[in-house]
């Protein structure tokens, strides 16, 4: 019987231990053990059941049955071989080096436990400091328009850049998270965020605010949000939508805390002091999140920043298009509700902030309840937006309560629905980052387009309302189409029976 051969370079990349010289000279017959035991218990291929995705290779096959490929011979992408070195740069080599470190088998998602719920709490704090500030931009929109003397569309670029960069850098930070660099990316994001908020407090011109609050804080948001949500999703399976919803409630928490702070501090201490106070709150809460949030899934083998094969899945492509459409019009209300309440309804500045507080606060049940239902009937099934605009004070408060619930559900169901389209949790960061990058262009263009329509209409909001409402209706149609494609795929695979409308997707 022949000698045991040393594992191929691709086996090393998958975490299989390389035998030493003495082991390679030992035959199976003389050692008195079979090949499976010779590999070792820690490296033995486990079941390929979906509940244990880490036991799979990149193609979803057990390591023992996978054939040697050109990528194995080259040691992975970017290792200098002919197969991957041409198209991969320094980043791919760094990711390859990280992913070839010792791997472990974390098992199926725990769906609970101290560390899992700690991840939920820490994600809540991160979302509070990212989306909470973004959802509070209505107060900045109103203040900057008056203080800087610029038209609404110019001020909207500040908030739009924040959301754009949050989503746009998601593809890169998601891939870095998959490669095991979660903590490095997190620290970088906190640094950008704090530098941005404190420099914005000292800014006195439009371009200074744009650089500090728009670009610097936007880069910080991008380094924080996608990695935290993708990491949280690996802790849960059956309760994933609920867990993401509880984390997403941080945007409502921030939407209550930060406008409340500005409302109290602005008249007495001034705008710079109010911004510094927000920065100190962020510093304390980020420190807690940095300690408590840990990565559960081992670094996966290096791969491209974009998984182009995902767009061959009809439901994924339609979901991306639907997400682009509803993010194009979603934040019009958050940016302009305070200005609308002052210009059209006639409220003062303090009362206009109360309207923003109501819309953010009511978003808490709007985030939790739809996602809790989504865990039972399917997240995509629950993702249905609505729209309406009032023209009276009473109608304004009713509309804000209604829109806060609906918008909160959309924001929290968006990443939850996306995670339901990802079967391999090791690719959660990449696939989530891809759609984040797509919707980033919608968030960049949406509010300034609405502001330009308002300016062109002489301060009237009808045209902007029609623009935002039509984008939400289009997104509803695209999401319904994504659901239909997903259901048909499941039924063809034999995973569903009975009425298609009753299937959980």
KATANOR-V743130 format. One record per pair of residues at least 24 apart in sequence whose ideal C-beta (glycine too) atoms are under 7 Angstrom apart, sorted by sequence separation. I is the first residue (numbers start at 1). J is the second residue. D is the distance in Angstrom with one decimal. If there is no record, write none. Layout:
# KATANOR-V743130
I:J:D + I:J:D
This chain:
# KATANOR-V743130
3:27:6.0 + 4:28:7.0 + 192:216:5.6 + 193:217:5.8 + 196:220:6.0 + 134:159:6.7 + 192:217:6.9 + 385:410:5.6 + 1:27:5.4 + 17:43:5.8 + 1:28:5.3 + 16:43:4.7 + 192:219:4.6 + 193:220:3.3 + 383:410:6.8 + 1:29:4.8 + 15:43:6.5 + 134:162:5.6 + 192:220:3.3 + 134:163:5.8 + 190:220:6.9 + 383:413:4.8 + 189:220:4.7 + 192:223:6.4 + 193:224:7.0 + 382:413:6.1 + 4:38:6.1 + 189:223:2.8 + 379:413:5.4 + 383:417:5.7 + 188:223:5.1 + 189:224:3.9 + 130:166:6.6 + 379:416:4.6 + 380:417:5.0 + 185:223:5.1 + 186:224:6.5 + 366:404:5.9 + 379:417:4.2 + 358:397:6.4 + 362:401:4.9 + 366:405:3.5 + 370:409:3.8 + 374:413:6.2 + 365:405:6.6 + 366:406:6.5 + 380:420:6.8 + 186:227:6.4 + 355:396:6.4 + 359:400:4.3 + 363:404:4.5 + 367:408:4.3 + 371:412:5.4 + 379:420:5.3 + 185:227:5.3 + 358:400:4.9 + 362:404:3.7 + 363:405:6.8 + 366:408:3.1 + 367:409:6.4 + 371:413:6.2 + 374:416:6.2 + 14:57:6.1 + 358:401:6.4 + 362:405:5.7 + 366:409:4.9 + 370:413:5.9 + 359:403:6.2 + 360:404:6.6 + 363:407:6.5 + 367:411:6.9 + 182:227:5.4 + 355:400:5.5 + 359:404:4.2 + 363:408:3.1 + 367:412:4.0 + 371:416:5.8 + 358:404:6.9 + 16:63:6.7 + 344:391:6.9 + 345:393:5.6 + 14:63:5.3 + 173:222:6.1 + 182:231:6.0 + 55:105:6.6 + 165:215:6.9 + 169:219:6.6 + 173:223:5.4 + 177:227:4.1 + 54:105:5.8 + 158:209:6.0 + 162:213:7.0 + 345:396:5.6 + 11:63:7.0 + 54:106:6.2 + 154:206:6.9 + 158:210:5.5 + 162:214:5.9 + 166:218:6.1 + 170:222:6.1 + 174:226:4.9 + 157:210:6.7 + 161:214:3.6 + 165:218:3.1 + 169:222:3.3 + 173:226:5.3 + 174:227:6.8 + 177:230:5.7 + 161:215:5.9 + 164:218:6.6 + 165:219:5.3 + 168:222:6.5 + 169:223:6.7 + 173:227:5.3 + 177:231:6.5 + 52:107:6.5 + 158:213:5.6 + 162:217:5.8 + 166:221:3.7 + 341:396:6.0 + 52:108:5.7 + 150:206:5.7 + 158:214:4.3 + 162:218:4.3 + 165:221:6.4 + 166:222:4.9 + 170:226:3.9 + 174:230:5.9 + 51:108:4.1 + 157:214:6.8 + 161:218:5.1 + 165:222:4.9 + 10:68:6.5 + 148:206:5.1 + 10:69:6.8 + 46:105:6.8 + 162:221:6.1 + 166:225:5.5 + 326:385:5.9 + 8:68:5.6 + 10:71:6.6 + 235:296:5.9 + 10:72:2.5 + 13:75:6.8 + 231:293:6.5 + 234:296:4.9 + 9:72:5.8 + 13:76:5.2 + 234:297:4.9 + 337:400:6.8 + 8:72:5.2 + 9:73:6.8 + 129:193:6.7 + 231:295:5.6 + 144:209:6.6 + 228:293:6.5 + 9:75:4.5 + 202:272:6.4 + 333:403:5.7 + 201:272:4.4 + 201:275:3.5 + 333:407:7.0 + 200:275:5.7 + 201:276:4.9 + 389:465:4.8 + 330:407:6.3 + 197:275:6.2 + 198:276:6.5 + 95:175:7.0 + 99:179:5.5 + 330:410:6.5 + 98:179:4.7 + 99:180:6.8 + 197:278:6.0 + 198:279:5.0 + 387:468:7.0 + 98:180:4.7 + 197:279:4.2 + 387:469:4.2 + 98:181:6.5 + 95:179:4.1 + 326:410:6.3 + 194:279:6.1 + 197:282:6.4 + 387:472:5.2 + 13:100:5.0 + 15:102:6.7 + 263:350:6.6 + 385:472:4.5 + 12:100:6.5 + 15:103:3.4 + 194:282:6.4 + 193:282:6.3 + 194:283:6.1 + 263:353:5.0 + 385:475:6.4 + 130:221:4.5 + 323:414:6.3 + 385:476:5.6 + 384:476:6.0 + 130:224:5.6 + 259:353:5.5 + 130:225:5.1 + 190:286:4.7 + 383:479:5.4 + 259:356:5.6 + 260:357:6.7 + 126:224:5.3 + 259:357:5.5 + 319:417:6.9 + 126:225:7.0 + 319:418:6.8 + 380:479:6.5 + 190:290:7.0 + 256:357:6.0 + 126:228:4.7 + 319:421:6.3 + 380:482:6.5 + 381:483:6.7 + 380:483:4.8 + 186:290:6.2 + 256:360:5.7 + 123:228:4.9 + 255:360:2.7 + 256:361:5.1 + 316:421:5.4 + 123:229:6.7 + 315:421:6.1 + 380:486:6.8 + 252:360:5.4 + 255:363:6.9 + 123:232:4.7 + 252:361:6.3 + 252:363:4.2 + 119:231:6.8 + 120:232:6.5 + 252:364:4.5 + 323:435:5.8 + 327:439:4.5 + 331:443:6.5 + 335:447:4.9 + 119:232:5.1 + 182:295:4.5 + 324:438:5.6 + 328:442:4.1 + 332:446:6.5 + 336:450:6.7 + 180:295:7.0 + 249:364:5.3 + 252:367:6.5 + 320:435:5.0 + 323:438:6.9 + 324:439:5.4 + 327:442:4.2 + 331:446:6.2 + 332:447:6.1 + 119:235:5.2 + 135:251:5.3 + 323:439:4.9 + 327:443:5.2 + 331:447:5.7 + 343:459:6.3 + 328:445:6.9 + 329:446:5.9 + 344:461:6.4 + 132:250:6.2 + 136:254:6.7 + 249:367:5.0 + 320:438:5.1 + 324:442:4.6 + 328:446:4.4 + 332:450:4.5 + 116:235:4.1 + 131:250:6.8 + 132:251:5.2 + 135:254:6.9 + 136:255:5.4 + 180:299:3.3 + 248:367:5.1 + 249:368:6.4 + 327:446:6.8 + 116:236:6.6 + 127:247:5.8 + 131:251:3.5 + 135:255:4.3 + 139:259:5.2 + 179:299:5.2 + 307:427:6.5 + 127:248:5.8 + 132:253:6.1 + 133:254:6.1 + 310:431:5.7 + 340:461:5.8 + 124:246:6.4 + 128:250:3.7 + 132:254:1.2 + 136:258:4.7 + 178:300:5.4 + 245:367:4.9 + 246:368:6.6 + 120:243:5.2 + 124:247:5.1 + 127:250:3.2 + 128:251:7.0 + 131:254:6.6 + 132:255:5.4 + 136:259:4.9 + 139:262:5.6 + 179:302:6.8 + 245:368:5.0 + 307:430:5.4 + 123:247:3.5 + 126:250:6.8 + 127:251:5.3 + 307:431:6.3 + 310:434:6.6 + 381:505:6.3 + 109:234:6.3 + 110:235:6.3 + 111:236:5.4 + 124:249:6.2 + 125:250:6.3 + 128:253:4.7 + 129:254:6.4 + 132:257:6.8 + 133:258:6.0 + 380:505:5.0 + 109:235:5.7 + 111:237:5.6 + 120:246:5.1 + 124:250:4.1 + 128:254:3.9 + 132:258:5.9 + 245:371:3.2 + 300:426:4.1 + 378:504:4.0 + 109:236:5.4 + 111:238:5.5 + 120:247:5.4 + 244:371:6.5 + 245:372:6.9 + 307:434:6.9 + 377:504:5.7 + 378:505:4.3 + 109:237:4.4 + 111:239:5.3 + 143:271:6.8 + 297:425:6.2 + 306:434:5.9 + 108:237:6.8 + 124:253:6.9 + 242:371:5.4 + 297:426:5.9 + 175:305:5.0 + 241:371:4.2 + 242:372:5.2 + 332:464:6.3 + 172:305:6.5 + 241:374:4.3 + 242:375:5.4 + 171:305:5.7 + 241:375:4.6 + 171:306:6.6 + 239:375:6.1 + 332:468:4.2 + 238:375:6.7 + 241:379:5.1 + 329:467:6.5 + 329:468:3.6 + 329:469:7.0 + 329:471:3.5 + 328:471:4.4 + 329:472:5.3 + 326:471:6.5 + 325:471:5.1 + 326:472:5.5 + 325:474:4.6 + 326:475:3.4 + 325:475:3.7 + 129:282:4.7 + 322:475:4.6 + 325:478:6.0 + 129:285:6.1 + 252:408:6.4 + 322:478:3.4 + 128:285:6.7 + 129:286:6.5 + 321:478:5.0 + 322:479:4.3 + 125:285:4.4 + 251:411:6.4 + 318:478:5.4 + 319:479:7.0 + 322:482:6.1 + 125:288:6.1 + 126:289:5.2 + 248:411:6.1 + 318:481:4.9 + 319:482:4.5 + 125:289:4.7 + 248:412:3.7 + 318:482:3.7 + 122:288:6.9 + 122:289:4.1 + 245:412:4.5 + 315:482:4.7 + 318:485:6.3 + 163:331:6.8 + 244:412:6.3 + 122:292:4.3 + 123:293:6.8 + 315:485:4.4 + 121:292:6.8 + 122:293:3.9 + 244:415:5.6 + 245:416:6.9 + 314:485:4.1 + 315:486:4.1 + 244:416:4.5 + 118:292:4.8 + 119:293:5.6 + 315:489:6.9 + 241:416:4.2 + 159:335:5.9 + 240:416:6.6 + 115:294:6.8 + 156:335:6.0 + 240:419:6.1 + 229:415:5.1 + 233:419:4.7 + 152:339:6.7 + 106:296:5.4 + 106:297:6.1 + 234:425:5.1 + 106:298:6.9 + 233:425:7.0 + 104:298:5.3 + 141:335:5.2 + 234:428:6.7 + 103:298:4.5 + 141:336:6.8 + 233:428:5.5 + 138:334:5.8 + 142:338:4.6 + 137:334:6.5 + 138:335:5.8 + 141:338:6.6 + 142:339:5.5 + 101:299:6.5 + 137:335:5.7 + 141:339:6.2 + 230:428:4.6 + 135:334:5.3 + 138:337:5.5 + 139:338:6.2 + 230:429:4.2 + 99:299:4.3 + 138:338:4.1 + 142:342:6.9 + 98:299:5.2 + 99:300:5.9 + 99:301:5.0 + 227:429:6.9 + 230:432:5.3 + 99:302:5.2 + 226:429:6.9 + 229:432:6.9 + 96:302:3.9 + 226:432:6.0 + 95:302:4.3 + 142:349:6.8 + 226:433:5.5 + 92:302:5.8 + 142:352:6.6 + 226:436:5.6 + 139:353:5.7 + 139:356:6.3 + 138:356:4.7 + 136:356:7.0 + 78:302:6.7 + 76:301:6.3 + 77:302:5.2 + 135:360:5.5 + 76:302:5.1 + 77:303:7.0 + 54:297:6.5 + 58:301:5.6 + 54:298:6.5 + 58:303:6.7 + 178:426:6.4 + 178:427:7.0 + 178:429:4.2 + 177:429:4.4 + 178:430:5.9 + 175:429:6.2 + 174:429:3.4 + 175:430:5.3 + 174:430:5.5 + 174:432:5.6 + 175:433:6.5 + 174:433:2.9 + 173:433:6.7 + 170:432:6.8 + 171:433:3.9 + 170:433:4.0 + 171:434:5.7 + 171:436:6.8 + 170:436:3.1 + 171:437:4.5 + 170:437:5.8 + 167:436:4.1 + 168:437:5.4 + 167:437:6.2 + 167:439:5.3 + 168:440:3.8 + 167:440:3.3 + 164:440:4.7 + 167:443:6.2 + 164:443:5.4 + 163:443:3.7 + 164:444:3.7 + 160:443:6.1 + 161:444:6.9 + 160:444:4.9 + 14:301:6.7 + 160:447:5.0 + 13:301:5.4 + 159:447:6.2 + 160:448:5.8 + 156:447:4.0 + 157:448:5.6 + 156:448:4.7 + 153:448:5.0 + 156:451:4.5 + 153:451:3.3 + 152:451:4.1 + 153:452:4.7 + 152:454:6.0 + 153:455:5.9 + 152:455:6.6 + 151:455:5.6 + 53:424:5.1 + 53:425:5.3 + 54:426:6.6 + 50:423:6.4 + 53:426:6.2
